[in-house]
């Protein structure tokens, strides 16, 4: 698992980063995962988690905080507001109570241990963008068939296929070195679309990365949906 991020313009002419989300986990998926990790049923996981969150919320209403809960998180009630003087009425709208959740020191150590990073794109800078992928042999989105063509559509997708630092690269968590689509396997390279054959793949699912040289530097983009094989 890797932390995916974008690079974007920041303040004072500098750059900063923001997460490049890889999807949203549903409540049902989360409960199944918690149940498997704890060795309990999904129903038990739901009951335990709901009780936990309800207790934390109830405690926050009484201005009770948690320090390094389970060696993972700090939880504390917060408040705010902005008023002309101290005579304002005590209402939710005026005090703006909320709850802050953050990793504790121990939790941050757990979070950061073994972390690897994947730079997805450079927002605000010229960079290739893949909007969609399709297996042209089946018409199936986000899929590929070995030996058949795939269509990528997006923006600023053109590159020099003779330059080995540029092109379409296929990767899989189980294969350390991404596979670069060879120049001879491209059928079409245009700013809005690329068509190419997948003669070899690192496995399924395969993550697609495009790299193109722009303004003297290599800019890359990782398509957020891995492609599943159809054969």
N, C-alpha and C positions, 0 to 999 in steps of 0.2 A: 504494500500500500504506500502511496506517495501523496504528498501535499502539492496540489496543482495550484499555480498562481499566475496572475497576469502582472505585467509591468505597465505602469501608467504614469502620466505626468503628475508631479506633486507640486509643492509650493517652492517659490524662490528659484525656479528653473531646474529643480531637481526631480528625480523620479521616485516613485514608491510602488508598492505592490498591493494587490487585493486577491482574495481567493477566486479560483476558477472552478466553480461548483461542478461536481461530477454526477449530480442527480439529487433527488430527495428521497429519503427512506420513509416509507409509509409506516403508520402505526402498527399495522398487522405484521410487517416485516420486522419491525423493532421488537415486538413482543415475542415472535418466534426466535429471534436471535438471542434475546435475554433468557428465554426459557432454556434454550440449548446450552448456553454458557453456564447457567446456574443449576442445570439438571432438574428443572421443574417443568410443569405444564405451562402453556401460553396463558391459560386462565389464571393460574397462580401468579404468573409474572405480572399480568395486568392488575390483579388485586393488590400485589405488593407495591408496584410502582405508583398506582393511584393513591394508595394510603400514604406513601412517602411524600409525594408532591402536595397532597392535601395538608399533611402535617407541617411541611415547610411553609406553605402559604398561611396556615393558621398561626404559626409562630411569628411570621413576619408582621401579621396584623397586630401582634402584641409586642412588636419591636424586639424580637429575639433573633440573634444571629447565630451562625454556625462557623466555626473556625476549623479548617482542614478536615471537613467531614469525610470519613472513610479514607483519609489520606489522599483526597482527590480535589475537593472543592471548598471554597469559601462562599458562604451565602449570607447576605445581609439585606435588611430593608433599607430603602433609600427614600429621599424626598427632595423637593425642589420648589419651584415657583419663583415669581418675581413680582414684588409689590412696592407701592410707593412708601408705605410705612408698616408698622407692626400691628395695626388695628384690623387687619384682614380677617374675615371669618374662617374658622377651621372647617374647610370642606375638602373633598377629594380634588376638586378642580383647582383649589388654591394651593394645597400642600403637595399634590401630585405624588402620592406614595407609589412605590414600585419595589421590585426585588432585583438585586444584582447577584448574578452567578458568575464566578470566575475560578479559574484553576488556582489551587493553593500552590505553595512552593513545591510540595511533594507531588502534587498532581501535574504541575508543569514538567517536572523531571520525568514522570511517566509518559507524558505526551510527547516530549522531545526526544526520548531515547530511541535511537535507531531510525529517526525520521529522515526520509529522502524527499527530494523536491523535483518537480517537473514544471518548467516554465512553459505555460500554454501559449501566451501571445503577449504583444506589447500594445496595450490599449492607448489610443491617442496618437500612436505612431503608425506610419505606413506598414501594414502587415497583411499577409494573406489570411483569408477567412474562408473556412469550409462551412457552408450552410446545410448541405445534405449529401448523402452518399447512397448509391443504388446499384444493385447487381443487375446489369443490363441483360443477362441471360434469363433471369426469372422475373425481373421487375420489382423484386423485393427490396425495400429500403433497409439500409444499415446491414447489408449482407454481402457475401461474395461467394463465388464458385471458382475453385481452382481451375486455371486454364481459360477462364472467361473474363470478359471486360467489366470494369467498374466505372461508374460515372460519379465524379465529384463536381458539385456546383457551388459557387460562392463568388468571392471578390479577390482580385489581385492574385490569381492563382498561377499566372504564367511565370516560368523560370527557364533557365538554361539547363537542359537535360545532360549536356556534356560535362557540366561541373558537378563533380561527385559530392560536393557539400550541399547541393541543392536537390530538390525532387520530393517524391513521396516515399515515406518510410513506414514500414509495418513492424509493429512490436507486440510483444506478449510478455506478461510478468515472468513466465517460465523460461524465456529466451533472453539472455543478457544483451545480445547485440541485435539491434533493429535490422531488418532486411530492407535495402534500398531497391526500389523498382528500377531495373536497368533502363537505359535510354532507349533501347530497341523495343521495349514493351509499351511505350506510349503511343496511342493512336491519335490523340489530339491534345494540344496544350494551348489553352486560350485564357485570357484574364477571368472569364466567367465559368469556365468548365475545363475539366481534365478527364480524358478517357484513357484507360490503361488496362493491360492484362495482368492478372495475378498468377504468375507461373509458379511462384513459391511463396509460402506464408509461414510465419513463426508459430502458427497454431490458431486456435479459435477460443475466445474472441481475439481479433486483431485490432490494435489501436492504430489509427492513421494519423501521421504527422506530416505536414508539408513544410518545406524549408525553401525560401526564396531570397535572393540577394536584392536588397533595396537600399539605395543611398550608401553603398559601400559596406553594408553589414548584412549578415544572415538573419532574417526574421523568420520565426517559426510559429506554427499554430497546430494545436492538437485537437482533432475532432472529438467532441466529448462522448460520443456514442461508439463503443467498440463494434466492429463488424463481426457478425456470426457467419460461419461457413454453412453452405447449403449442401455440401457433399462430404 
